[in-house]
Amino acid sequence: MEIFKGIDLNDSFVLAWSSTGNELDITLEASIWPESEYYEKPKNNEYTCYKPAKLRIRNIKNISGLRSMEQVMSSTDATGEKDYGNIESLEKSDQGFSLEGDFGSVAITGGEISFEINET
């Protein structure tokens, strides 16, 4: 998907997620590469450029397989930040989307996806 040009979801860290009504929000520490317009030179301790981001799917007709944050074991890095793994896959189909990660094997019917970097 063009909105993920230069974004490596497999290397991005899931910080939180919530599903309310017909919307799914996933908060990320996004892994950004030179192909992205948001890329900046990585900090000294970074593998690549990382920035806070939000992946949102709106107008969902049905969602299944999403685990609650309480059901998922988190990891804590050396700086004390907690994360819930990565997005292992994200696929779009005519019916909607499918996502895989520690948060579950999620099937979404319908929906419109958006992705935004939170500039700091």
Residue, then its C-alpha position, 0 to 999 in steps of 0.5 A: m500500500e502506497i501509504f506505507k512507502g518507506i515504512d517497515l511495519n515488521d520493524s515498527f513497535v506496537l505500543a497500544w491499540s483500541s477498538t471502539g465501535n467501527e474503528l481500530d487505532i494502533t499506536l506505533e513507534a514506526s520504523i522509517w526508511p529513506e524512501s519515506e518523506y518522514y525519514e531523518k538521519p537515525k539517532n546514535n542509538e537507533y537502527t533506523c529512524y523511528k517516530p511515533a505514528k498512528l494506524r487507523i482503520r475506520n468504517i469497519k463493518n466487523i472485526s474479529g480476532l483482536r485480543s485485548m492489551e491485558q491478554v498480550m504479554s508486553s516487552t520492556d526495552a532498556t529505556g523502560e518503554k513497553d511494547y507489544g511486538n510488531i505487525e507481522s503482516l497487514e493485507k488488504s482485500d476486496q472484503g477488508f483487511s487482515l492483520e497479524g501480530d501479538f495482538g491477534s490474527v485480526a480479520i476486518t470486514g470493510g474499513e478505510i485505512s489511514f497512517e500518520i506520523n506524529e512529528t515531534 
